[in-house]
């Protein structure tokens, strides 16, 4: 069996997944709170057609090196990179960026809790703070009464609302995870916890390592276009080289088939 054909095929499949990941990163370059994904590869099992290293060659002598032939590569994981994105000023009172570690809690339609870094919040008809999809934002947010003349959000999460009924004050909370890369992406700028991420730890902004809340700003995607374009070129060339390996293997098999002629 010609392993080069199958090894190159696994390489092409892995690079196709790599290209899909890069394309998704580039597609979300303007998505608020988006975190880029990176792909991680592993080599496949190895065959030992003759002898393995460390075997006895006689007289108590050990073979220093053996013969191993690999079977290609595969994608082991596509993990999120939770580095800080650039903070873009919007001037909107309910736009809140997290500078540092933390997530906002959001109640999903099925009642479960999702987590987001997208602080592009709005106020619905009942005064509740919601996401752009209308999902209620938890994290200690209270309804904002109609006719509120001023909404001030401090870096420590303290919210002060001035209205006709007086002053209302509360403090928001943030959630963080021991392994944020273990969160499951749900789309819509939302994540959910998994056994790999661990359970969320709640805390106040600006305390015990939690990030601070910046009013009037939105965290942009952490995708670096230049880095992604370089990775795109590398993935394309790796795909071409693997296809060239298949072509070369085919030509060698053709030479063997033509030996009888």
C-alpha atoms as one frame of an Amber mdcrd trajectory, in Angstrom:
protein
   0.000   0.000   0.000   1.357   3.415  -0.970   1.106   5.403   2.260   2.078
   8.664   0.591  -1.308   8.856  -1.146  -3.239   8.490   2.094  -0.869  10.688
   4.127  -1.127  13.494   1.590  -4.911  13.120   1.537  -5.088  13.602   5.322
  -2.863  16.646   4.940  -5.191  18.155   2.339  -8.220  17.510   4.529  -6.517
  19.100   7.543  -5.516  22.166   5.517  -9.080  22.495   4.250 -10.286  22.712
   7.858  -7.489  25.192   8.512  -8.708  27.319   5.605 -12.281  27.155   6.924
 -11.108  28.388  10.325  -9.122  31.269   8.833 -12.059  32.232   6.617 -14.360
  32.350   9.643 -11.885  34.574  11.476 -11.734  36.980   8.541 -15.517  36.947
   8.138 -15.882  38.118  11.753 -13.234  40.819  11.680 -15.944  43.420  12.459
 -17.999  41.309  14.883 -18.032  42.917  18.361 -16.475  40.745  21.050 -15.454
  38.043  18.567 -12.442  35.922  19.519 -10.347  34.358  16.795  -9.895  30.593
  16.567  -6.610  28.839  16.037  -6.289  25.340  14.662  -4.000  22.729  16.204
  -2.674  19.689  14.351  -1.490  16.240  15.419   0.388  13.550  13.526  -1.320
  10.193  13.061  -0.155   6.726  14.073   3.186   5.420  12.853   3.945   2.097
  11.244   7.159   0.221  11.959   7.758  -1.870   8.823  11.090  -3.412   9.866
  12.422  -2.940  13.362  11.864  -0.548  16.238  14.478   1.442  18.087  15.746
  -0.214  21.248  15.339  -3.784  19.980  18.100  -6.314  20.607  20.285  -6.818
  17.532  22.265  -9.642  19.167  25.024  -9.840  21.713  23.231  -7.415  23.986
  23.448  -4.589  21.423  20.440  -2.323  21.040  19.308  -0.713  17.825  19.802
   3.046  18.330  17.211   4.107  15.761  14.348   2.327  14.120  12.168   2.669
  11.050   8.908   4.596  11.319   6.519   5.697   8.606   3.769   8.177   9.474
   0.185   8.089   8.268  -0.369  11.826   7.903  -1.949  14.471  10.104  -5.287
  15.465  11.551  -6.905  18.457  13.234  -6.807  17.986  17.001  -8.638  21.144
  18.071  -9.850  24.581  17.086  -9.430  26.654  20.231 -10.528  30.229  20.890
  -7.882  32.847  21.652  -9.246  35.199  24.319  -6.833  38.071  23.917  -8.110
  41.605  24.386  -9.688  43.257  21.369  -9.445  46.950  20.589 -11.972  49.197
  22.343 -13.966  51.311  19.891 -15.776  54.402  21.145 -19.465  54.589  20.265
 -20.824  57.153  22.735 -23.886  55.001  23.417 -24.806  54.938  27.113 -25.533
  51.207  27.156 -22.485  50.141  25.165 -20.129  48.535  27.669 -16.731  47.044
  26.918 -14.882  44.700  29.245 -11.229  45.600  29.531  -9.627  42.486  30.941
 -11.028  39.169  32.098 -14.750  38.475  32.234 -18.049  37.817  30.453 -21.572
  39.167  30.688 -24.318  36.670  31.542 -27.234  36.407  29.116 -30.450  34.437
  29.483 -31.110  32.325  26.404 -34.651  31.535  25.106 -34.579  28.048  26.688
 -33.780  29.535  30.099 -30.127  28.509  30.163 -27.297  30.978  30.675 -25.010
  32.117  27.880 -21.921  34.286  28.138 -20.759  37.083  25.871 -18.069  39.723
  25.462 -20.301  41.779  23.170 -21.495  44.738  25.228 -23.685  46.313  22.540
 -26.709  46.483  24.831 -30.112  48.056  24.275 -33.224  48.754  26.375 -36.518
  47.066  25.530 -40.054  48.380  26.046 -40.056  47.222  29.671 -36.774  48.978
  30.418 -34.836  45.736  30.620 -31.264  45.694  29.314 -31.047  43.239  26.394
 -28.658  42.158  23.656 -29.179  43.081  19.999 -31.119  39.806  19.685 -33.436
  40.825  22.531 -32.008  38.366  25.055 -32.139  39.638  28.651 -28.774  40.599
  30.107 -28.329  39.306  33.636 -25.045  40.160  35.426 -26.910  42.178  38.044
 -28.562  44.592  35.601 -31.840  46.090  36.804 -34.597  47.578  34.632 -34.042
  51.180  33.626 -37.143  53.277  34.314 -38.721  55.320  31.558 -37.660  58.935
  31.451 -34.173  58.291  32.821 -32.160  61.391  32.113 -28.726  60.036  32.892
 -27.092  56.585  32.952 -23.580  56.426  34.334 -21.512  53.226  34.483 -18.216
  53.308  36.360 -15.192  51.099  35.714 -16.009  49.080  38.845 -19.459  48.238
  37.450 -21.386  50.746  39.541 -24.459  51.928  37.618 -26.159  55.178  38.593
 -29.426  56.201  36.951 -30.954  59.646  37.318 -34.670  59.857  36.627 -37.903
  61.557  37.550 -38.326  59.180  40.463 -34.910  59.941  41.909 -31.604  58.144
  41.799 -31.281  54.397  41.256 -27.999  52.586  41.819 -26.783  49.000  41.425
 -23.582  47.176  40.539 -23.088  44.694  37.719 -21.118  41.477  38.000 -18.909
  39.568  35.593 -18.250  35.863  35.094 -14.958  34.199  34.285 -13.729  30.668
  33.689 -10.630  28.713  34.586 -10.362  27.599  30.952 -12.254  30.004  28.660
 -10.924  28.148  25.601 -13.110  25.237  26.710 -16.302  27.256  26.205 -18.625
  26.102  23.425 -19.406  28.683  20.741 -23.135  29.034  20.101 -23.144  31.770
  17.487 -24.765  35.143  18.041 -21.668  36.179  20.051 -22.611  33.713  22.787
 -20.761  30.917  24.581 -21.899  28.253  26.995 -20.000  26.499  29.727 -18.750
  22.952  29.313 -17.007  20.490  31.631 -13.753  21.617  29.998 -14.311  25.310
  30.775 -15.331  24.724  34.369 -18.116  26.492  36.225 -18.312  30.290  36.085
 -16.821  32.352  38.873 -18.712  35.583  39.577 -17.103  38.786  40.758 -17.142
  42.564  40.665 -15.439  44.471  37.839 -12.017  45.741  38.783 -11.646  43.384
  41.742  -9.790  40.078  42.206  -8.456  40.030  38.658 -11.765  40.761  36.922
 -11.757  43.252  34.067 -13.194  46.738  34.280 -16.325  48.024  32.522 -15.863
  50.916  30.080 -19.040  52.826  29.217 -19.548  54.133  25.698 -17.151  51.614
  24.159 -17.497  48.238  22.447 -14.756  45.624  22.265 -13.871  44.855  18.678
 -12.802  41.503  17.270  -9.265  40.419  18.149  -8.676  39.182  14.583  -5.478
  40.562  13.061  -6.052  40.760   9.311  -2.352  40.675   8.425  -1.711  37.561
  10.530  -4.758  35.820   9.076  -3.702  36.624   5.505  -0.247  35.189   6.153
  -1.823  32.065   7.652  -4.116  31.881   4.616  -1.149  31.883   2.237   0.662
  29.222   4.279  -2.456  27.020   4.326  -2.886  27.393   0.574   0.720  26.455
  -0.126   0.540  23.480   2.244  -2.593  22.295   0.425  -0.821  22.616  -2.937
   2.254  20.726  -1.704   0.091  17.871  -0.403  -1.709  17.688  -3.732   1.705
  17.605  -5.413   2.626  14.614  -3.235  -0.448  12.773  -4.510   0.471  13.625
  -8.095   4.045  12.406  -7.592   2.861   9.155  -5.996   0.503   8.611  -8.891
   3.331   9.116 -11.380   5.526   6.607  -9.532   2.718   4.012  -9.562   2.221
   4.696 -13.259   5.915   3.984 -13.881   5.594   0.664 -12.059   2.478  -0.238
 -14.053   4.295   0.518 -17.320   7.361  -1.611 -16.558   5.855  -4.631 -18.315
   5.297  -2.780 -21.555
